Amino acid sequence: MKKVIITGANGQLGKDLVELIDASVFEVSAFTKSELDITNERAVQTIVNSIQPDWILHAAAYTNVEAAESKGKEQNWLVNATGTEVIAKAAKTVNAKMIYVSTDYVFDGTKETPYETTDAVNPLNEYGKAKLAGEKVVQEVLGEDGFVIRTSWVFGIHGHNFVYTMLKLSETRDELKVVSDQLGRPTFSEDLAHFMWFIVNQNVSGGIYHFSNNDVCSWNTFAKEILKEKQTVIHECTSDEFPQKALRPKHSILDLSSAQKIDYDIPTWSNALERFKNQISG
């Protein structure tokens, strides 16, 4: 039976990873933020030595992109870069494989076609810079035993995300403005969790993978699909009309061939959104 450690078990992705555990195949130790401080090298090494995992699924992350530009800058780097290095080095000591979740924000969005795993990186914001630092350390420390999964526009049942924000705003607003000049692929965290477990189950090579749901949309199109059963009118606007501290890439569409090459069938984002709606209404 394979032993697996999950970090960030109380987060949006972490909760999905825990819910999808096959207890007949895996002996899983899942740690929340309060149970394991990933920046504490001694605490991490003690747990890893005790469990001797075959895999570490590193779902712990700092994800407040706006705050990372100012008050959360230090925490962003501490968790996404330093914490990831601590986990990777601990994994190395017991020959464990590790999956690290990264982001489309490692790209600057100037490419008009989907970003491949080998394309040049150039993050525009502090969050992207810290996640990229995490990517590099996973690859440097673990080599073929390190798996980096870049994903984008993540939404899930358990988190604070764009879908919940739109649904909440629609309760009090008749009209909303949503940017139409940023293109990407939404990702249902449950589907991302399925993909991570698929990698653990399969004998695939380490390296960088891109995973999101299939099909491309703008935030505006995504919002319209989220609220299609509501009366709220969604207007288009540009990124310039909706200023934010953190710059976002205009076109951060991930090329999904790395996931498709290992025979993984990826659902569309509209299908994922329907499943999300069915779960929250059920």
C-alpha positions, 0 to 999 in steps of 0.5 A: 500500500502506497503512503501519501502525505497531503499538505493544505488539507483544509484548502479548496484543492486539499479537501477535494484530494482528501475526499477522493482518497482510495483507502484500499490503495493508499494510506494517506496522512493529510495535514491542515495548515494548523497541523503542519507548518510547511515553513518549519523545516524540523517539523516537516522532516520529523513527520516525513521521517515518521511516515516515510511517504511514497508521495507528497501531494503539496496542496498548501499554498498562499493564493491571495494574488492581490495581497501578495503585492503588498501586505501579504508579500512576505507570506506569499514568498514564505509559503509558495517558495520557502515552504515548497523548498522545505517540502521538496528537500524532506521528500528527497531524504526519503526518496518520495515523489512530489506533486507541486501545484503551480499557476498560469501566472508564471506567464506574461500573457503575450503569447497568442497561442496556448502556452506549452510546458516548455515556453519561456516564463515571465511572471507579472505579479508577486504571486506568479514569481513565488510560484515560479520559485517553487517550481524551480526548487522542486525540479532542482531538488527532486529531478524526475521525482518532482511533478509540477502541475500548472493550472488556472482559474481554479474554482471548487466547492470548498473555497473562496473563488470567482464562481461563488463571488459571482453567485453572491453578487447576483443576489444583490446586483442587477448588473455587473461588469466583468473583464472580457480581455483576459482569456484562459481556462477555468479549472474545477478543483475536483477535476484537478484532484482527480488528475493528481491521483491519476498521476500517483496511480500511473507510472508517468515521468516527472516534469511539468504538466499543464492541467485545466478544464478544456475549452477557452473563455474570458472571465466575462463569458465565464461569468455569463455561464455561471449566472445564466439562470439568474436575472443579472446582466453581465456587461463587458469591460477591459482590464484597464477599467478594473484596476488591480494591484497585481497585473494579470496575463491577458492570454494565459491559455494553457496547452493541455497536450502534456496531460492528454499524452498520458491518456487523461480525458479532460472535461470541458469547463462548462461541463465542470461548472454544471457539476459544480452547480449540481453539487451546491444545489444538491 
